[in-house]
């Protein structure tokens, strides 16, 4: 008396077992749902890159304009090119002066200004030859065309060390070669962007003569010595731009023109070597938007062909594999519990 019969114990044991199986099935279903939800969160839809135009709609207004520009520019390049120097089209030219004013046609045509006519900037005073004596005074300044960017760039530039020390001699053309310059977002790889943009800095910061021209009496700091705190300086220089460290992240536009000195530059490795790498908002921004491999929120496919940022890159295949293994395990548990329940109901052993 007071003790459960064998039959009662068996019924209660089955009830407990069935309860555990239903709980296991419920947990498994929840795990499947959570895995699916996590996949949606981890692999968001890619962001479409904004389209860029080259000629500001001028070709649409005048379909013959490209041919006209090609003819106008050919007249200029008949002199201002390597061929013009070796085979001058006119007699009595100052070849020593001309040698300093040569333009590479291929590089110019692939530059940001490559679809413009030379006279768009150099004006009509340069059309006749010999050029008019005061022709240089009529050359357009960058701000005359780039008015909207200048509204943001000028305040940034005036906060930079370059302007504060050399305001009377430092202009857009001190860094940007208008005949070869290309926006970093239009270059094919981050390495090409780093090479182009870093060359602007190293033109002065790695050349004693040019450095002293801007800073008479000054001694140019050796770049490797200044960056001795940075492991593998050369590899960093090949994969990132000077301005990626020496400027703040721009609120508007592609990059800030507030170039900062070493005292105001971040030395926190985690700025780049982290999951939310700041390079994703700078040099690698367009790569992550444009490359199909960046879909799903993973930077690897877009970046690993060029760079590997320790701490920033994630392996998409491993994460997909882990998610798939978790989902299959959950489905297996749910399937096993439901199958055992079904068999018991069918045999009447519930």
N, C-alpha and C positions, 0 to 999 in steps of 0.2 A: 504494500500500500504506500502511496505517496511517490512511488517510483513510476517513471514512464514505461509503457510497454514497448516492446521491440518495434511494433508497427508505428506507434506514435513517434518514436525516435527516428525511424526511417522517414516518415513524412516530414518531420521538422528539419531533418538533415537535407532532404530534397528542396525544401522551401529556401533554406539558407543558401544552398548551392545555386538554385535558380536566381535568387536575388543577386548573388555575386556575379552571375553570368550576365544578367540584365545591366547591372552597374558597369561591368567591363565593356559591354556592347555600347552603352551610352557614352562612356569615356572615349572609346575608340571613334565613335561618330563625331564627338566634339573635337578630337584631335584632327580628324580629317577636315572638318570645317575650319579649324584654326590654321591648318597648313595652307588651305586654299586662300583664306583671308590674308595670311602672311605673304603668300606669293603675289597677291594683288598689290600689297603695300610695298614690297621689296622691288617689284618689277613694274614701275609706273609707265604710262605711255610716254614715248619720246616727245621732246619739245621741238617743234618745227623751227628751223633757222630762218631768220628774216632774210628776204631777198635783197641783193645789192645790185645796183645799176652802175654802168660805167660811163655813160655819156649824158646822163641827166635828161634823157628823153629827146635830145637834139636830133638824133637820127630819125625818130618818128616824125619830127617836124619837117625834116629835109632828108629824104632817103638817099640823095646823092652826096650828102655831106661827107661820109667816110672817104669817098673817092677824091673829093676836093681837098680834104685835109692831107691825104696821102701825097697829092701833087704839091701842095704848099710846103709840106715838111721835106719832101725830096729836094726841093730847091735849097733849103737850109742845110740839109745833110750832104749835099754835094760838096760843101766845104767843111762843115763841122763833123767830120767822120774820119776814121783812119784812112779810108780811100781818098778823101779830099786832101789829106796831108801828103800822101805819097804821090798823088796825081792831081795837083791843084787845077781847078777848072778855069782859073783866071791868072793872068800874069801879075807879077809885082806884089804878091801877097806876103804878109809878114808871117812866115811859117813858124817861127819861134813862138809868137803869140798864139797862133792858131793851135799849136800843139797843146796848149793849156786849156783849150776850149772845145775839145772833141767830145762827141756824144756817141755812145754805142747804140746803134739803131735798134737792135733786137731787144736790149734791156729797156730802152725807152718805150718801145711799143708794148711791152709787157708790164710796164709800170702803171701806177694809178692814173697818170696823166697821159698814157700812151695813145688815147683816142682823141686827144686835143691837138689843135694846131699850135705850132711854136709861137705864132704871133698872138695867140690868145693871152699869153703872159708877156711876151717881149714887145708886143705892140707894133704898129705900122712903121715906127721909126727904124726898125731893123730890116724892113723889107728891101729897100734899095741898097745897093752896094757901090761904093763903100757905105757902111752904116753911118747914119747921121751922128754928129759929134755928141749930141746930148741924148742919144738913144737910151743909154743906161738909166737915166732918170725916169724914164717912162715905164720901166718894168713893173708889172703889177705885184703888189704884196700878197702874201698868202691869205690875209684876212679879207681881202676884197672878194674872194670867192667863198672861203670857208668861214662865213660870218656866224652861222649858228654854232659850230664847234668852238669858235673863238670865244663865245660868251662863257663857256665853261673852262676852256684851256687857259685863257689869259689870266684869270685870278689864280689858277693853280700854278702857272709858270712864274708869276710874280712872287709866289711863296717859296719858290725853289732857290737853292743855293746858287745856281747858275745866274739867275737874274740879279740876285742881291749883290753878287760880286762883279758881274760883268754886264750890267744892264745896257751900257752904251754899245757893246759889241756883240752881244749874244742875241741871235734871232732864230726864227724857225729853220733857216737854211744852215745854221751852225750844226744842226743834227740831221735834218731831213734833206736829202738830195732829191730835188724835184724831178730830175730826169730818170731816176732809178727806183725811187721809193715805192714800196708796195705795202698795203695794210697787212698786218700779221694774219688776219683772218682769211686773206686770199692766198696765202702761201700754203703749199701742200702739207708740210709737216712742221711740227714744233721745232725741230732742229733747224730748219731753214729760217723760221721766224727768229729764233734765238741768234743765229749767225748774223742775220741782217741787222737786227736791232742792237745787238752787242757791238757790232762794228761801229755804230754811231758813237758809242761811248769810248771804245778803244782807240778811235781816231785821234782823240786828244789824251786820254788817260793811259795810253800805251805808246805814246810818241813824244819824246822830249821836246822836239822843236815846236810842235803845235801846242803843247802844254805851256811852254814858256811864252809863246805868242799871246796867250790869254792871261798868263800870270807871270809877267817878267820878274826875274829874280827868284821865282819859286822853284822848288825841287819836286819833280814828279815822284809821287809815292809808287813804289814797286807793287804791282797788283797782287802778286802772290804773297808778299809780306803783309799787306793790308788785310788780306783774307786768310791769314794763317790759322784762324780759328775754325775755318770751314773745311771739313774733311773732303779730300778729292776735289779741290777747287776747279781743276780743268774739266772734270766730268759735269760738275754743276753748271759751269759756264757754257758747255755744249748743249745742255738740255733745258736751261732756263735763261731768262733775260736779266740783265742787271736791274732793270726797273721793276721786276717782279719782287725784289727785296727792297729796292731803294725808292719806292713810292707807295702811297696808301692805295687801297682798293678804291677805284673811282665810283662815285655814286651814279654818275651819268657818263655814258660814252665808254669806249673800250679800255682806256688806261689813263691814269692821272699823269699830268705833266708837272706835278710837284715832286721833283727829284730831290731826295733827301741825302744828306751826308751820312757818314758812318755812325755818328753819334745818335742819330734818330732812326737808324735802321734796325729792324727786328732781327735778333739772333736766335729766335726760338725755332728750333728744328721742327717742332710739332705744328707750326703754321702750315707747312707743306706736307710733312710726313704724318698725315692723319687721314681718317676716313673722309672727313669733310675738308679735303685739301684746298687751300686757298688758290692753288694753281688752277683749280676747276673754275674759278671766277676770273682768271686772268689768261695766261698763255694757252691753257687747254680748253677754254670755254667753247670756242667754235668747234673744236674737234669733237667734244662731247655732244654738241648739238647736231653736227653734220653727219658723223659716221654712223652707219646702220648698226655697227657693233655696240654702240652706246645705248641702244634700246634696252629697256628693262632696268635702267638705272645703274648698269655696270660700266665702269670706265675702262675695264681691261681691254676689250676688243678694239677700242678706239685708241688706246695709249700704248699697249704693250709692244706694238711693233716698233716703237721708238724709245719709250722710257719705261722704267719701273721705279715707282716712288714707294720706297719702303714704308709700310703702314697705311698707304693710301689705296693701293690696288687690292681688289677683291677677286677671287677666282670664281667666276660665274658657274663653271661646271661643278665645282665642289659644292657650292651652295644649292644648285639645282639637285645634285645627287643626294645631299643630306635631306632636302625637303621631300624628294621622292621616296627615300628610304623610310622616313618618318610616316609618310602617307601610306605606304605599302604595309608597314607594321601595324598601323592603326586599322587599316582595312582587314588585315589578316586576323587581328583580335576580334573585330566586330563580326567577321564572317564565321570564325570558329565558334563564337558564343551563340550566334543565331542558328548555326547548323546543329549544334548540340541541343539547343532548345527545340528545334524542329523535330529532331529524331525522338526526343522524349515524348513530345506531344503525339507523334505518330504511333509510337509503341504503347502509349497510355501509361508510361512510367512516371508521369509528373507527380 
